[in-house]
């Protein structure tokens, strides 16, 4: 293999992972034209087109899809080699890419990071905030090292069950003060229903619950995160359905909270299949497991 092509192969892998030359260039700290030139080097050398246009974006061509697995393994092995070499020095710092939804990151990830940094653990983190379904996909594809996800799917070979959590209805406390307002879910017919974006685990649970209970929302507001949903309710607007970990340590002075008639859902730790569990990585993973074990989600 011509070693001079390795940087070009790496650029092509990042473009495939992001679906955008511009986003790949931003992550690689290059210009978009420089990234495009690297891809052309490969295409001209081997006479194949690696990508094809789709709307305003791009995606791997048939040839690009066939090569994607090999490219991923190539750079996973390179990362493993770097880790082995780094372990021979005292100043080795391991980078971990982590994906989690906003509330799971706050409830589980934040306490662990505080402890690790206080102890001087040789770790650096790149954190992606997204919904659990997308976080799980990123881990399975090797685009992040670790994902903290909520899911009702069976455990995979690289999954660890952290805990189970229930779902709760939340509403502005002031709306029910001084009068019998009835159960929170009954207020959906006269107050806005706050929903997470389509494709998220929380939205799926809400849609199933609304359909099963035959609730008829008077209006809906779609929000990108559980944290923003809590903010709306604390400020007096809307009814929401949130997972139990989102209420951990939350200021409930402005919230009315009641259990929802929805099944509990697992919170899991999903690792990319080729993750090397060196000592700093194992320290981080064990910290997450211990933090989850300390939780009481009701």
C-alpha positions as CSV (number, residue, x, y, z in Angstrom):
1,X,0.0,0.0,0.0
2,X,1.2,3.5,-0.8
3,X,1.6,5.1,2.6
4,X,1.2,8.5,1.1
5,X,-2.5,7.7,0.5
6,X,-3.3,7.0,4.2
7,X,-4.3,10.7,4.9
8,X,-6.6,10.6,1.8
9,X,-8.2,7.4,3.1
10,X,-8.7,9.0,6.5
11,X,-10.4,12.0,4.9
12,X,-12.7,9.7,2.9
13,X,-13.7,7.9,6.0
14,X,-14.6,11.1,7.8
15,X,-16.6,12.2,4.8
16,X,-18.5,8.9,4.8
17,X,-19.2,9.2,8.5
18,X,-20.5,12.8,8.4
19,X,-22.2,12.7,4.9
20,X,-20.7,16.1,4.2
21,X,-17.4,17.4,2.8
22,X,-17.9,20.6,4.7
23,X,-18.5,18.9,8.1
24,X,-15.6,16.6,7.5
25,X,-13.4,19.5,6.7
26,X,-14.5,21.2,10.0
27,X,-13.6,18.1,12.0
28,X,-10.3,17.6,10.2
29,X,-9.4,21.3,10.5
30,X,-9.0,21.6,6.8
31,X,-10.6,23.4,3.9
32,X,-13.4,21.7,2.0
33,X,-11.4,21.9,-1.2
34,X,-8.4,20.2,0.5
35,X,-10.7,17.3,1.6
36,X,-12.2,17.1,-1.9
37,X,-8.8,16.9,-3.5
38,X,-7.8,14.0,-1.2
39,X,-10.9,12.1,-2.3
40,X,-10.1,12.8,-6.0
41,X,-6.6,11.3,-5.4
42,X,-8.1,8.0,-4.5
43,X,-10.7,8.0,-7.2
44,X,-8.1,8.9,-9.9
45,X,-5.6,6.4,-8.6
46,X,-8.0,3.4,-8.6
47,X,-10.6,4.5,-11.1
48,X,-13.6,4.3,-8.8
49,X,-16.1,6.9,-7.6
50,X,-16.3,6.8,-3.8
51,X,-19.3,9.1,-3.3
52,X,-22.5,10.2,-5.1
53,X,-24.7,13.2,-4.6
54,X,-28.0,12.9,-2.8
55,X,-29.9,16.2,-2.7
56,X,-27.6,18.7,-1.1
57,X,-25.5,16.1,0.6
58,X,-23.4,13.1,-0.5
59,X,-23.3,9.4,0.4
60,X,-20.9,6.5,-0.4
61,X,-21.3,4.9,-3.8
62,X,-21.6,1.2,-4.1
63,X,-17.8,1.0,-4.2
64,X,-17.5,3.4,-1.3
65,X,-19.9,1.2,0.8
66,X,-17.9,-1.9,0.0
67,X,-14.7,-0.1,1.2
68,X,-16.2,1.5,4.3
69,X,-15.8,-1.5,6.6
70,X,-12.2,-2.0,5.6
71,X,-11.4,1.7,6.1
72,X,-13.0,1.6,9.6
73,X,-11.0,-1.4,10.6
74,X,-7.8,0.2,9.2
75,X,-8.1,3.2,11.4
76,X,-9.4,1.3,14.4
77,X,-6.2,-0.7,14.2
78,X,-4.2,2.5,13.9
79,X,-5.8,3.8,17.0
80,X,-5.0,0.6,18.8
81,X,-1.4,0.9,17.8
82,X,-1.3,4.4,19.0
83,X,-2.8,3.3,22.3
84,X,-0.1,0.6,22.7
85,X,2.7,3.0,22.0
86,X,1.2,5.6,24.3
87,X,1.0,3.1,27.2
88,X,4.9,3.0,27.1
89,X,5.0,6.7,28.1
90,X,3.9,8.3,31.4
91,X,2.1,11.1,29.7
92,X,-0.4,9.1,27.5
93,X,-3.8,10.7,27.2
94,X,-6.6,8.6,25.7
95,X,-9.4,10.2,23.7
96,X,-12.9,8.8,24.1
97,X,-15.8,9.8,21.9
98,X,-19.0,9.6,23.8
99,X,-22.6,10.0,22.6
100,X,-25.6,10.5,24.9
101,X,-28.9,12.4,25.2
102,X,-28.8,15.6,27.2
103,X,-30.4,14.3,30.3
104,X,-28.4,11.0,30.4
105,X,-25.2,13.0,30.0
106,X,-26.2,15.2,32.9
107,X,-27.4,12.4,35.2
108,X,-24.6,9.8,34.5
109,X,-21.8,11.2,32.5
110,X,-21.2,14.5,34.3
111,X,-20.6,13.0,37.8
112,X,-18.2,10.5,36.4
113,X,-16.2,13.1,34.5
114,X,-16.0,15.3,37.6
115,X,-14.4,12.4,39.5
116,X,-12.0,11.4,36.7
117,X,-10.7,14.9,36.2
118,X,-10.4,15.5,39.9
119,X,-8.2,12.3,40.1
120,X,-6.1,13.4,37.1
121,X,-7.2,10.5,34.9
122,X,-5.3,10.6,31.5
123,X,-8.5,11.0,29.4
124,X,-9.8,13.5,26.9
125,X,-13.4,13.5,25.8
126,X,-15.3,14.4,22.6
127,X,-19.0,14.4,23.5
128,X,-21.9,14.3,21.1
129,X,-25.4,15.1,22.3
130,X,-28.1,13.3,20.4
131,X,-31.1,11.0,21.0
132,X,-30.6,7.4,22.2
133,X,-31.4,5.8,18.8
134,X,-28.8,7.9,17.0
135,X,-26.3,7.4,19.8
136,X,-26.6,3.6,19.5
137,X,-26.2,3.8,15.8
138,X,-23.0,5.8,16.1
139,X,-21.5,3.3,18.5
140,X,-22.5,0.3,16.3
141,X,-20.9,2.1,13.3
142,X,-17.7,2.9,15.2
143,X,-18.2,6.6,14.9
144,X,-18.2,7.0,18.7
145,X,-16.5,4.8,21.3
146,X,-19.2,4.8,23.9
147,X,-22.9,5.6,23.9
148,X,-25.3,5.9,26.9
149,X,-28.7,5.0,25.6
150,X,-32.2,4.2,26.7
151,X,-33.7,1.3,24.8
152,X,-36.1,-1.6,25.0
153,X,-34.2,-3.7,22.6
154,X,-32.4,-6.9,23.6
155,X,-28.8,-6.5,25.0
156,X,-26.1,-6.7,22.3
157,X,-22.7,-8.3,22.7
158,X,-21.1,-4.9,23.5
159,X,-23.9,-3.6,25.8
160,X,-24.0,-3.4,29.6
161,X,-27.3,-2.8,31.4
162,X,-26.9,0.2,33.7
163,X,-30.4,0.6,35.3
164,X,-34.1,0.8,34.5
165,X,-36.1,4.0,34.6
166,X,-39.8,4.8,34.6
167,X,-41.5,7.6,32.8
168,X,-43.4,10.5,34.5
169,X,-45.9,13.1,33.5
170,X,-44.8,16.7,34.4
171,X,-46.8,19.9,34.4
172,X,-46.6,23.4,35.8
173,X,-47.3,23.2,39.5
174,X,-48.9,26.7,39.5
175,X,-51.6,25.5,37.1
176,X,-53.0,23.0,39.6
177,X,-52.5,25.1,42.8
178,X,-55.6,25.8,44.8
179,X,-57.9,23.6,42.8
180,X,-58.5,20.0,41.9
181,X,-57.0,19.7,38.5
182,X,-57.2,15.9,38.3
183,X,-54.4,13.7,36.9
184,X,-51.8,15.4,34.8
185,X,-52.5,13.4,31.6
186,X,-56.1,14.5,31.7
187,X,-54.9,18.1,31.2
188,X,-53.6,17.2,27.8
189,X,-57.0,18.2,26.4
190,X,-56.7,21.8,27.5
191,X,-52.9,22.5,27.7
192,X,-50.2,22.1,25.1
193,X,-48.5,18.7,24.9
194,X,-44.7,18.9,24.7
195,X,-43.0,16.2,22.6
196,X,-39.5,15.2,21.7
197,X,-38.6,15.0,18.0
198,X,-39.8,12.1,15.9
199,X,-37.3,9.2,15.9
200,X,-36.4,9.6,19.6
201,X,-37.1,7.0,22.2
202,X,-39.1,9.4,24.4
203,X,-41.3,10.3,21.4
204,X,-42.0,6.7,20.7
205,X,-43.0,6.0,24.3
206,X,-45.2,9.1,24.3
207,X,-46.9,8.3,21.0
208,X,-47.7,4.7,22.2
209,X,-49.1,6.1,25.5
210,X,-51.2,8.7,23.9
211,X,-52.6,6.2,21.4
212,X,-53.3,3.6,24.1
213,X,-54.9,6.1,26.4
214,X,-56.9,7.8,23.6
215,X,-55.7,11.2,24.6
216,X,-56.5,14.0,22.3
217,X,-54.0,16.9,22.7
218,X,-55.4,20.4,22.2
219,X,-52.1,21.4,20.7
220,X,-48.5,20.2,20.5
221,X,-45.0,21.7,20.7
222,X,-42.0,19.7,19.5
223,X,-38.8,20.3,21.3
224,X,-35.2,19.0,20.6
225,X,-34.3,17.9,24.2
226,X,-35.6,16.8,27.6
227,X,-33.8,19.7,29.2
228,X,-35.7,22.2,27.1
229,X,-39.0,20.4,27.9
230,X,-38.3,20.8,31.6
231,X,-37.5,24.4,31.1
232,X,-40.8,25.1,29.4
233,X,-42.8,23.3,32.1
234,X,-40.9,25.1,34.9
235,X,-41.9,28.4,33.3
236,X,-45.6,27.5,33.2
237,X,-46.2,26.1,29.7
238,X,-47.2,22.6,28.6
239,X,-47.5,19.0,29.7
240,X,-44.6,16.6,29.1
241,X,-43.5,13.0,29.5
242,X,-40.0,12.6,30.8
243,X,-37.8,9.6,31.9
244,X,-37.0,9.3,35.6
245,X,-33.3,10.2,35.3
246,X,-34.2,13.6,33.9
247,X,-35.8,14.4,37.3
248,X,-32.8,13.4,39.3
249,X,-31.7,16.3,41.4
250,X,-34.2,18.6,39.5
251,X,-35.7,21.6,41.2
252,X,-39.4,20.5,41.5
253,X,-40.7,23.6,43.2
254,X,-42.4,24.6,39.9
255,X,-43.3,21.0,38.7
256,X,-46.2,18.7,39.3
257,X,-45.0,15.1,38.8
258,X,-46.8,11.8,38.6
259,X,-46.0,8.3,37.3
260,X,-47.1,7.5,33.8
261,X,-48.7,4.3,32.7
262,X,-45.8,3.3,30.6
263,X,-43.3,0.4,30.9
264,X,-39.9,1.0,32.4
265,X,-37.1,1.2,29.9
266,X,-33.4,0.1,30.2
267,X,-30.5,2.5,30.3
268,X,-27.5,0.9,28.7
269,X,-23.8,1.4,28.0
270,X,-23.1,0.5,24.3
271,X,-19.4,0.3,23.2
272,X,-18.2,0.2,19.6
273,X,-17.3,-3.4,18.8
274,X,-13.5,-2.8,18.4
275,X,-13.1,-0.6,21.5
276,X,-9.8,-1.4,23.3
277,X,-10.4,-1.3,27.1
278,X,-7.1,0.0,28.3
279,X,-6.9,1.0,31.9
280,X,-8.1,4.6,31.6
281,X,-11.0,3.4,29.4
282,X,-11.9,0.7,31.9
283,X,-11.8,3.3,34.7
284,X,-14.3,5.4,32.9
285,X,-16.7,2.5,32.1
286,X,-16.5,1.2,35.6
287,X,-17.3,4.7,36.9
288,X,-20.5,4.8,34.7
289,X,-21.6,1.4,36.0
290,X,-21.0,2.4,39.6
291,X,-22.8,5.7,39.2
292,X,-25.8,4.0,37.7
293,X,-25.8,1.5,40.6
294,X,-26.2,4.4,43.0
295,X,-29.3,5.8,41.3
296,X,-32.8,5.3,42.7
297,X,-35.2,6.2,39.8
298,X,-38.4,5.1,41.5
